[in-house]
Amino acid sequence: MRDGKPRSGLKPPAKTTHVLPEYPKEAVKQGLVGRLVVMGRIDSRTGQPTDLTVDGGPEMLAAAALKAARKWRYRPLEIDGVKYDLELHAEITFTLE
């Protein structure tokens, strides 16, 4: 913002493709649930998540979360025509109902 006004050359980031993780059949059998955080960065050139890691949750669920997150796509932050990489923090919750 300049002088209290939004920048005209600002294009905020946005997720353009979202893929839900598949609940692994074995995890369902075992009753595994958990809340995981996928972390990494969004590449400003491609809009793809890179350098992904998962914090928390069983390994089987972490693998499913990473597989889905690799398919997400973003429109990166753009200011005055310059695109910027962004940090990614996304929470994924696996629950059985």
Secondary structure, DSSP 8 states (H G I E B T S, - for coil): -BTTB--TTEE--EEEE-------HHHHHHT--EEEEEEEEE-TTT--EEEEEEESS-HHHHHHHHHHHTT-EEE-EEETTEEE-EEEEEEEEE---
